[in-house]
Amino acid sequence: MKPYLAIFNLRMINGLQYRIAALAGVATQFVWGFMYIMIYEAFYHGFTGTQTISLEQLATYIWLQQAFFFFVLLWLKDNEIFDSITSGSIAYELCRPCGIYGFWFAKLIAHRLSGTLLRCMPILVIGFFLPIPYRLSLPPNFLTFILFLVTLLLGLIVVISLSMIVYVSVFVTMSPIGSFLIFSVVGEFFSGLMMPVPLMPIWLQNIVYILPFRLSGDLPFRVYSGNISTNDAIIGILTQILWIIGLIALGKVLLTKMLKRVVVQGG
Amino acid sequence: MIKVEGLSKTFKVARRSSGFGEAVRSFFSPKFSEVHALRDVSFSIDEGEIVGYIGPNGAGKSTTIKVMSGILVPDKGECSIMGYVPWRDRVKYVKNIGVVFGQRSQLWADVPVMDSFELLRDIYKVQPANYKKSLDLLTETLNLGEILTTPTRQLSLGQRMRCEIAASLIHDPKILFLDEPTIGLDAMSKIAVRNFIKMINKEKKVTVILTTHDMNDIETLANRIIMIGKGQILYDGNLNNLREKFVTHKTVTVDYNENTSPLELDSASLLSWSKDRATYVVDIKKRGVSDIISELSAKLELTDVAVDSEPIEEIIIKLYKEHQV
């Protein structure tokens, strides 16, 4: 475990260095957050029936998405890993006494965690002081909050085990552009980053619930806002765990296969 | 310690000639050809040896190093290093080796070198006391000092290379693979790196295998060379034996007090002549150099004599030519 903690640690140190990027990120997140809530405010005003999610819950959902942007977004990529595959510096990682899968996994968790630590605080703090309906509200009770934390962290692991498969695909394609584009466009739509899942038509929601993407960007935030009941949250956690086991197993098998026929690029 | 037998490795390489038409054609039916990077390579290396692994570009040097360090899986052949099969027992095996790829970096660009070292310490699970000992030794002998607190990005090539070598030795490996460790370094840094390699070989009995294109590296470091060309071993043995076999001529340059006409000698051809200096190429198979010098000193009033043997590069080129590499 120690090697993986060490790589996690160093990636955190590395990630915390990029302060200006974090500041710019926070500003962007605010703009997006306000824009989304304004759009939905306009929709809700023109709509007379009841929605499956209230505007207040939606505002909370959107602010959490913005605050934990680095946990959920799928186009976030660690270029070092891609470079190491395409330029051949993976050679060095292969002569370390630890598995590449765990090594990359720890690196990716640290990447997302350090990015979130730098970005989430201003959004969360300011979000709590905004006027209704823009306000980020508190969770209904303490249990919900705990369930939120658990689903959030498991969601992070789901995202990373998914993206590991994309990283492995670069061994074949030699360029991350295609795989990542498909992965992020498809994934972000089905994870509710473009349109909150509760607002999707039922038939689309059914598809969304089959796929793993919503387990990171939708489930935790709806648990927090009280839109998902405790029972459903626990089912959600079990689903997350099953997906994680499946995805990690698949990723490991694929990576082992790739490493057997790996060609280290360059002299 | 290291035993390699019948190693073979082929790579598939996409091929097409230039131009738009060709590009379109290969879009529909790409052509591949096979490159035999290694063909039946065998050798064995004992503990404490320094072996220079040389050959022209693309001969298969790096491929061999990569197979030996567990990165590549060969198509055929066996390899046993300290009882491990590198690619099969990779995780257990690599604890015992250090690798430097001169053209790549293992240090994190954005953080001080020290952070990268500490990462390696934790990855290799080096005990704090041992870590401190190796770090002190490395800092002193490679003159790292202030460099350690600088981000890798801001180091010069020579500084970085010294750190790379240090990074490969933090876990006290028994075998060190160096793939072009002196590439792009200035004379001073090269000498520092060479002295260091000699030192760890002597004091810590580290077995060193290095590839290089710099023949001075080989001359100062390696008592044994393995030469490879087109994936096959062309020569394996002592550097001096190679010299004896391939050095056929020596150059003798003499300075003397004025002499008006060029002096012809038996078994030596006159390369250049002026009224106070002459250069002869001596065929040492036919006549000894000392014999030539004594004849010259009998006939001329010598003021200075210099004997140069063929530089090792030329011997290598001869060997390449002989094997048509």
Interface residues (C-beta under 8 A of the other chain):
Chain A: K2 P3 L5 A6 I7 N9 L10 I13 N14 Q17 S87 G88 S89 A91 Y92 L94 C95 R96 P97 C98 G99 K260 R261 V262 V263 V264 G266 G267
Chain B: F11 N57 G58 S62 K66 S69 G70 I71 L72 V73 R90 V91 K92 V94 K95 I97 V99 F101 Q103 R104 S105 Q106 W108 D110 V111 D115 S116 E118 L119 R121 D122 I123 Y124 K125
